[in-house]
Amino acid sequence: MAAMVTFGAGARDDGSPGTNNPYTTIVSRNVFGLQPSPKVGSPTPIAPDLPKIALTGTTSILGPREALFKVTAQSSSGQITGNKSYLLKEGEAQDGIEVTRVDEGAGVVYFDNHGTAQQIRLGAKDDSAGSVSEGFHHPFD
């Protein structure tokens, strides 16, 4: 048993270049072109599905420009979880959606949808959000 302890202590290689390991020349030649494994960082988070915005109108009849729109929220499996209507002025935000600019002349509203900039035209058809704006005409066109 003492021989095994002595043999085990002598066979240990700590990988330093000055050891009597017969395989150090093979490692130094690196005939297969082996590279150290890349460092793995934290996985990038998956962005949640953004709620679909359907622009239903714009107005400035009471002073400041406002956007009328419906939001269709979806679960991660793609099922519709509900619709909600909004009337927000420029610069107002609710439920993670901000109306950044209303261009009544062009019929376009600019949104910040949970950190993602979106530009939505009045009357644009979006089948995933439903046909709430289908057949709607801007009163000033």
C-alpha positions as CSV (number, residue, x, y, z in Angstrom):
1,M,0.0,0.0,0.0
2,A,2.9,2.4,0.7
3,A,4.0,1.7,-2.9
4,M,0.7,2.9,-4.3
5,V,0.8,6.1,-2.3
6,T,4.3,6.8,-3.5
7,F,3.4,5.9,-7.1
8,G,0.3,8.1,-7.0
9,A,2.3,11.1,-5.6
10,G,4.9,10.7,-8.4
11,A,2.4,10.4,-11.2
12,R,0.6,13.6,-10.4
13,D,1.0,16.4,-13.0
14,D,0.0,19.9,-12.3
15,G,0.3,21.0,-15.9
16,S,3.3,23.3,-15.4
17,P,5.8,23.2,-18.3
18,G,8.8,22.2,-16.1
19,T,7.4,18.7,-15.2
20,N,8.7,15.4,-16.5
21,N,5.5,14.7,-18.4
22,P,6.3,12.9,-21.7
23,Y,3.2,14.4,-23.4
24,T,4.1,18.1,-22.9
25,T,5.6,18.2,-26.5
26,I,2.3,17.0,-27.9
27,V,0.4,19.7,-26.1
28,S,2.9,22.4,-27.2
29,R,2.6,21.4,-30.9
30,N,-1.2,21.5,-30.8
31,V,-1.5,19.5,-34.0
32,F,-5.3,19.6,-34.0
33,G,-5.4,23.4,-33.6
34,L,-7.4,23.2,-30.4
35,Q,-8.6,26.5,-28.9
36,P,-9.8,27.2,-25.4
37,S,-13.5,27.1,-25.0
38,P,-15.2,30.4,-25.4
39,K,-16.5,32.1,-22.3
40,V,-20.3,31.7,-22.0
41,G,-22.0,34.8,-20.7
42,S,-25.5,35.0,-19.3
43,P,-28.2,34.2,-21.9
44,T,-29.9,37.1,-23.5
45,P,-33.4,37.6,-22.1
46,I,-36.3,36.8,-24.5
47,A,-38.3,39.9,-25.2
48,P,-42.0,39.4,-24.4
49,D,-44.5,39.8,-27.3
50,L,-45.6,43.4,-27.6
51,P,-49.2,44.1,-27.4
52,K,-50.8,44.9,-30.8
53,I,-51.9,48.5,-31.2
54,A,-54.8,49.4,-33.6
55,L,-55.2,53.1,-34.2
56,T,-58.9,54.0,-34.4
57,G,-58.7,57.8,-34.6
58,T,-57.0,61.1,-33.8
59,T,-58.5,64.3,-32.5
60,S,-57.6,67.8,-31.5
61,I,-61.2,69.1,-31.0
62,L,-60.7,69.8,-27.3
63,G,-57.2,71.4,-27.7
64,P,-54.2,69.1,-27.5
65,R,-53.8,66.3,-30.1
66,E,-55.0,62.9,-28.9
67,A,-54.9,59.4,-30.2
68,L,-57.7,56.9,-29.9
69,F,-56.5,53.3,-30.1
70,K,-57.2,49.7,-29.0
71,V,-54.6,47.3,-27.6
72,T,-54.9,43.6,-28.1
73,A,-52.8,41.8,-25.5
74,Q,-51.6,38.2,-26.1
75,S,-50.3,35.5,-23.9
76,S,-46.9,33.9,-24.6
77,S,-48.8,31.0,-26.3
78,G,-50.4,33.5,-28.8
79,Q,-53.9,33.5,-27.3
80,I,-55.7,36.9,-27.1
81,T,-56.0,37.8,-23.4
82,G,-58.1,40.9,-23.9
83,N,-58.8,44.2,-25.7
84,K,-58.6,47.6,-24.1
85,S,-59.4,51.1,-25.5
86,Y,-57.3,54.2,-24.8
87,L,-57.6,58.0,-25.4
88,L,-54.2,59.6,-24.7
89,K,-52.7,63.0,-25.4
90,E,-49.2,63.5,-26.8
91,G,-46.7,62.7,-24.1
92,E,-49.1,60.6,-22.0
93,A,-48.5,57.0,-21.2
94,Q,-50.5,54.2,-19.7
95,D,-49.8,50.5,-19.2
96,G,-46.4,50.8,-20.8
97,I,-47.6,52.5,-24.0
98,E,-46.8,56.2,-24.6
99,V,-48.2,58.4,-27.4
100,T,-45.0,60.3,-28.4
101,R,-46.4,62.3,-31.4
102,V,-49.7,62.7,-33.2
103,D,-49.5,63.8,-36.9
104,E,-53.2,64.4,-37.8
105,G,-52.4,65.7,-41.3
106,A,-50.6,62.4,-42.2
107,G,-52.9,60.3,-40.1
108,V,-49.9,58.8,-38.2
109,V,-49.3,58.3,-34.5
110,Y,-45.9,57.5,-33.0
111,F,-45.9,55.2,-30.0
112,D,-43.4,53.9,-27.5
113,N,-44.7,50.4,-26.9
114,H,-42.9,49.0,-23.9
115,G,-39.6,50.6,-25.1
116,T,-40.1,49.8,-28.8
117,A,-40.8,52.8,-31.1
118,Q,-43.7,52.2,-33.4
119,Q,-45.3,54.3,-36.1
120,I,-49.0,53.4,-36.9
121,R,-51.0,54.8,-39.7
122,L,-54.7,55.4,-39.3
123,G,-56.7,52.8,-41.3
124,A,-53.8,50.4,-41.4
125,K,-55.0,46.8,-41.5
126,D,-53.4,44.5,-39.0
127,D,-55.0,41.1,-39.0
128,S,-53.3,40.1,-35.7
129,A,-55.0,43.0,-33.9
130,G,-58.4,42.5,-35.4
131,S,-60.1,44.7,-38.0
132,V,-61.1,47.5,-35.7
133,S,-59.9,50.2,-38.2
134,E,-61.2,48.4,-41.3
135,G,-63.5,50.7,-43.2
136,F,-62.8,53.7,-41.0
137,H,-62.0,57.0,-42.9
138,H,-60.3,59.9,-41.4
139,P,-62.8,62.8,-41.2
140,F,-60.3,65.3,-42.6
141,D,-59.2,63.4,-45.7
